[in-house]
Amino acid sequence: MAFIDATQKRDVRKLSGRFLAGVLTLLGIAALIVTADLGFAQDGAAESGRPAHLHAGSCGEETLGVVVAALTDLSLSGGEVSGQPSAALVETSFNTVPLSLDALLAEDHAIDIHRSADDIADPIACGEIGGVPEPDGSVIIGLKEQNQSGFAGIAYLSGSEDSTSTFISIFVSDGQSAGGAGAAPRAGSQAATETIEPEVVDISLTEWDIDLEPIVPAGLVALDAANDGTMRHSLAIEGDGVDAQLPQSLHPGEAGQFEVALTPGAYTLYCPIGDHRQRGMEIEITVVE
């Protein structure tokens, strides 16, 4: 791979600048709010970069082919945040690969992104190269979420003037970070006008277990979940007319909270991600007066 120099990077930023509005729209940036509690990195891995690759083939475990080029790791821009501290954060990568855009379009190619160098077995986002070219010949592709990661984005590909290389600009964000940890709406809670302090119930999520005291007092309850495991988890509750969950999943080390009004009876807590519930992340609790 030919790494992009300062002049090329400036040119790529200029070329892709007019597409940023489309980038933010495709990423659903209005809903991707990362709070100050989460800091600059979306789940910690971005601080050291997210590996990305250009592959032959198509997205999918059975169809993704050999690595054609290793791309620059995705990362957040350095420096202090300007404007609103709750603004959404987008990770980027700017690259030059020694293949023409025509060559990339002539055969099946795809771009995949991984959570970190230590967690590279499964991609978190992937997109096939193809689509309707822009008037200048450039192509914009979508990067679809993989393995329930919450990450999605786009890549902008444009050919060099001598048609020997392709500039690839990548933009991704984490849709699961909406609202930040602990910013859940009060689903199932009593009227907001009532000044009732909820009973806080501490919950630990690990593979494949939900740990808490199984007897919970009736009334307004704050389910305070901490992800003490090594992969993404979430928390939901159902029973006796209650059906609520955290508004975002939790990456390892994160915590989140939501409130529910519980009447005496039996309820089930479970992880709603993938097959986590079937693998044991389910527990029944009893609510008593």
Buried (B, 14 or more C-beta within 10 A) or exposed (E): BEEBEEEBBEBBEEBBEEBBEBBBEBBEBEEBBBBEEBEBBBBBBBEEBBBBBBBBBBBEEEEBEEEBBEBBBBBBEEEEBEEEEEEBBBBBBBBBBEBBBEBBBEEBBBBBBBBBEEBEEEBBBBBBBBEEBEEEEBBBBBBBBBBBBBBBBBBBBBBBEEEEBBBBBBBBBBBBBBBBBBBBEBBBBBEEEEEEEBBEBEBBBBBBBBEBEEEBEBBBBBBBBBBBBEBBBBBBBBBEEBEBBBBBBBBBEBBBBBBBBBEEBEBBBBBBBBEBBEEEBBBEBEBEE
